[in-house]
Amino acid sequence: MTLASNGQTGIIRTERGLMIAGTRITIYDVMDYLKAQYPSRLIREKLSLNDEQVNSALNYIASHGDEVEAEYQEFLQTAEEIRQYWEEQNRERFAKIAAIPPKPGQEALRAKLQAWKKRIESQS
């Protein structure tokens, strides 16, 4: 674990990448909210941070924009590769589970679940 290069004690580099000191929150978590155009007070609430922690992260991002953006894109690519890997690993298992007929008396529950699943998929 090392301090980030701008000397701010609020941002550290770990094996997980740039993190807000004293938390398990990465700069990439903050970047997700910034990309979604969340204001700093909502980022603070969503990630359970204090003003100093949010400001430290935002200042670090502002002062190291290109570097942080490159690492963020790398992070997103790695996350997508991991998601695809596990989706492939579990495809057969999910197919077997989906093929299991519902237990008697659970038809209404299964219909609600399928409707909920379709609603979520249509929002994506």
C-alpha positions as CSV (number, residue, x, y, z in Angstrom):
1,M,0.0,0.0,0.0
2,T,1.4,3.4,-1.0
3,L,0.3,7.0,-0.9
4,A,-1.0,8.3,-4.2
5,S,1.5,10.4,-6.1
6,N,0.1,13.8,-5.3
7,G,0.9,13.5,-1.6
8,Q,-2.7,13.5,-0.5
9,T,-3.0,11.1,2.4
10,G,-6.7,10.5,1.5
11,I,-5.9,8.4,-1.6
12,I,-3.8,5.2,-1.5
13,R,-2.7,2.7,-4.1
14,T,-3.4,-1.0,-3.2
15,E,-3.5,-4.2,-5.2
16,R,-7.1,-3.2,-6.0
17,G,-6.0,0.1,-7.4
18,L,-6.5,3.7,-6.1
19,M,-8.6,3.7,-3.0
20,I,-9.9,6.2,-0.5
21,A,-7.8,5.7,2.7
22,G,-9.6,3.9,5.5
23,T,-12.3,2.5,3.2
24,R,-12.9,-0.2,0.6
25,I,-14.0,2.4,-1.9
26,T,-12.0,2.8,-5.0
27,I,-11.6,5.9,-7.1
28,Y,-13.3,3.8,-9.8
29,D,-16.4,3.6,-7.7
30,V,-16.4,7.4,-7.5
31,M,-15.8,7.5,-11.3
32,D,-18.9,5.4,-11.9
33,Y,-21.0,8.1,-10.1
34,L,-19.2,10.9,-11.8
35,K,-19.9,9.4,-15.2
36,A,-23.6,9.2,-14.2
37,Q,-23.4,12.9,-13.3
38,Y,-24.1,12.5,-9.6
39,P,-23.4,15.6,-7.5
40,S,-20.8,15.2,-4.8
41,R,-23.4,15.1,-1.9
42,L,-25.1,12.1,-3.6
43,I,-21.8,10.3,-4.1
44,R,-21.1,10.9,-0.4
45,E,-24.4,9.4,0.5
46,K,-24.3,6.4,-1.9
47,L,-20.8,5.4,-0.8
48,S,-21.1,6.3,2.9
49,L,-18.2,8.8,2.8
50,N,-17.6,12.0,4.6
51,D,-17.0,15.4,2.9
52,E,-13.2,15.1,3.3
53,Q,-13.1,11.7,1.7
54,V,-15.3,12.8,-1.3
55,N,-13.3,16.0,-1.8
56,S,-10.0,14.0,-1.6
57,A,-11.2,11.6,-4.3
58,L,-12.6,14.4,-6.5
59,N,-9.4,16.5,-6.2
60,Y,-7.3,13.5,-7.0
61,I,-9.4,12.8,-10.1
62,A,-9.2,16.4,-11.2
63,S,-5.5,16.6,-10.8
64,H,-4.7,13.3,-12.4
65,G,-7.5,13.2,-15.0
66,D,-5.8,11.3,-17.9
67,E,-4.1,8.8,-15.6
68,V,-7.3,8.1,-13.7
69,E,-9.4,7.8,-16.8
70,A,-6.9,5.3,-18.4
71,E,-7.0,3.2,-15.2
72,Y,-10.8,3.5,-15.0
73,Q,-11.1,2.2,-18.6
74,E,-8.7,-0.7,-17.8
75,F,-10.8,-1.4,-14.7
76,L,-14.0,-1.5,-16.8
77,Q,-12.4,-3.8,-19.4
78,T,-11.2,-6.2,-16.7
79,A,-14.6,-6.2,-15.0
80,E,-16.3,-7.0,-18.3
81,E,-13.9,-9.8,-19.0
82,I,-14.6,-11.3,-15.6
83,R,-18.3,-11.0,-16.1
84,Q,-18.1,-12.8,-19.5
85,Y,-15.9,-15.5,-18.0
86,W,-18.4,-16.3,-15.2
87,E,-21.4,-16.0,-17.5
88,E,-19.8,-18.7,-19.8
89,Q,-18.8,-20.8,-16.8
90,N,-22.4,-20.8,-15.5
91,R,-24.3,-21.0,-18.7
92,E,-24.8,-24.7,-18.6
93,R,-25.8,-24.6,-14.9
94,F,-28.3,-21.9,-15.5
95,A,-29.8,-23.8,-18.4
96,K,-30.3,-26.9,-16.2
97,I,-31.9,-24.8,-13.4
98,A,-34.2,-23.1,-15.9
99,A,-35.3,-26.5,-17.3
100,I,-36.5,-27.7,-13.8
101,P,-40.3,-27.6,-13.8
102,P,-41.9,-25.6,-11.1
103,K,-43.1,-27.3,-8.0
104,P,-46.9,-27.8,-7.8
105,G,-48.6,-24.8,-6.3
106,Q,-45.9,-22.3,-7.3
107,E,-47.1,-21.4,-10.7
108,A,-48.4,-17.9,-9.6
109,L,-45.1,-17.2,-7.9
110,R,-43.1,-18.3,-11.0
111,A,-45.3,-16.1,-13.2
112,K,-44.6,-13.1,-11.0
113,L,-40.9,-13.8,-11.1
114,Q,-40.9,-14.0,-14.9
115,A,-42.9,-10.7,-15.2
116,W,-40.4,-9.0,-12.9
117,K,-37.5,-10.4,-14.9
118,K,-39.0,-9.1,-18.2
119,R,-39.5,-5.7,-16.7
120,I,-35.9,-5.5,-15.5
121,E,-34.6,-6.7,-18.9
122,S,-36.6,-4.1,-20.7
123,Q,-35.1,-1.3,-18.6
124,S,-31.6,-2.3,-19.5
